[in-house]
Amino acid sequence: MSGLLNFLMFQLGWFASVLMGAGDWHWLAPGVVLLILLVHLSTSADRAAEQKLMAYALAFGLVWENLVSVSGLVIYPSGQPFGQLAPAWILAMWPLLAITLNVSLRWLKGRYLLAALFGAIGGPLAFLAGERLGAVVFPDTGLTMIVLAVGWATLFPLLMRLSQRYDGFERRLNTSLEVSR
């Protein structure tokens, strides 16, 4: 799979999740993400590795999103069916993010300081975009942005490290390089 197609699939899933999360269709977003994940897996040389990476990303997301939700830093206006726990549409975005780690964001592998900077900026910006689209509300925007920056600066390099261990595209890339020689 090309990096551009991978990036576009991620963007499609992100916008679908956020826009559905902002409205009455929030329950449909995980299904859209699942379809994208299945397309991604169909192009992987090692599906098991990609599935493990997605599972780790989901586990990180379960912990992180519920921390910021239960703490009151992030509120979901479309509702939270399980009290203050994070809704399924935001959790689905974690395995969606995982599909980019071994393809379109592959260039960040081994560059942990750059990955931390990328996370510190990209994580909060994604949430700000979600707020502008009506999917989330921040009672204290400044504090929330600081917490999100610190959290994403920590979590994103960890995900990049896991992507080195669970890389379902490495074999396919190596095979492509051998064929082109």
C-alpha positions, 0 to 999 in steps of 0.5 A: 500500500502506498503511503499516500493511500494509507494517509488518505484512508486514515483521513477518511476514517478520522473525519468520519469518526469525528463528524459522526461523533459530533452527531447522532451517527456516533454509533456508526463510526467504529464500523467505518473504521473497521472497514478501513482496518480490514482494507489495510490488513488485506494489503499487509504481508504480516496481518498478525503483526499489524493486528497486534499493533492495532490491539496495543494502540487500542489498549493505549487509547482505552487508558488515555481517552478514559483518563482525559474523559473521566478527569473532565478535561474532554467532554463528548456532546453526543453522549457517553453511553457508559457514564464518563467513559470515552465513547467508542468512536474516539477509541476506534481512532487508536487502531486507525492511527496504528495503520499509519505507523508502518506505512505513511509514518514509517519515516518516524521509526527510530526517531523518538524525539521527533515522534515526541514532538510530532505527538506533542503538536499533532495530538492536541491539534487533532483534538482542536480540530475535533472541537471545531467540528463539534465532537468534543468540548474542553471546559479549560482549553489551555489546561487540556492542550497542555495535558494532551501535549504531554500525553501524546509526546509520551504515547506516540513514541511508544507506539512508534517503538511498538511499530518496529516490533510489529511491522506487517509491511517490512517483509513486503517492503524488503521484497519490493526492494529485492525485486527492483534490483 
